[in-house]
Amino acid sequence: METQKLFNIEDFNIKLDTDYLGRNFVYCEEIDSTNSFLMKNEEFKENGTVLTSEFQTHGRGRLERTWISNKGQNLLFSILLNKDINPQNINIYNLGASLAIGETLENLYQIKPEMKWPNDVLVGRKKIAGVLCESVMQGSKIKKLIIGIGINVNQVNFAGEYFIRPTSIRAEIRKKVNRERLLSEFLNIFEETIELLKEEPAKALDAWREKCKLIGEKIWIREGKQEWFGIFKDINSKGYLLLDVGNEVKTITNGDLIIKK
């Protein structure tokens, strides 16, 4: 059985080239959920704080789905943001994080990613990463925005049933991946993406559109007990999905996108 190497913080720090993302870096071997911890904990308040864990006992994705990951093989982390966040633009942080993951995969491994609305990164229509954004409001302002990210890195076997078939970087490139380099490169890119989301959000959304191969395709949208079938027309300025159902264009703010086979 392959021995799992724990995350090397010194190697990570050498490669980190950010102003604030990851400068307050918290590492643990096991936690219930990195998102849940940062949502509830008031001890960590520094903008750009990153909490990563080798294993989550209650890892979760959107709609409270369980996120299962082998210990020491992948990247499971959350980012705390609490400065200059427009409450009207929370959803585009989902898309921005996905976009930064995609750019990281291209830069380091020449993997061609696809964006899947609202929060997944696919390779060959298999899921390689996911994003979960959660926020705490204080009046009309955002007190903190937590961006949880899971990237399948070195895990090659995935037991159980999945909404989307999973893959990993190692499975795609056929060699073991340095997690420290991967995380530092992502944070370097994501810090630039965050500034783009604030200053030129339309440009960031255009970059996401270019990597979404599903625009123009027939899809299902499932939101709770409701379902719609139509053409994925576009996303709007808030990152919501525009679904052409024939007699109207519906604005979808939340839900599962199911690819029509």
Secondary structure, 3 states (H helix, E strand, C coil): CCCCCCCCHHHHHHHCCCCCCCCCEEEEEEECCHHHHHHHCCCCCCCCCEEEEEEECCCECHHHCECCCCCCCCEEEEEEECCCCCHHHHHHHHHHHHHHHHHHHHHHHCCCCEEECCCEEEECCEEEEEEEEEEEEECCEEEEEEEEEEECCCCCCCCCCCCCCECCHHHHHCCCCCHHHHHHHHHHHHHHHHHHHHHCHHHHHHHHHHCCCCCCCEEEEEECCEEEEEEEEEECCCCCEEEECCCCEEEECCCEEEECC
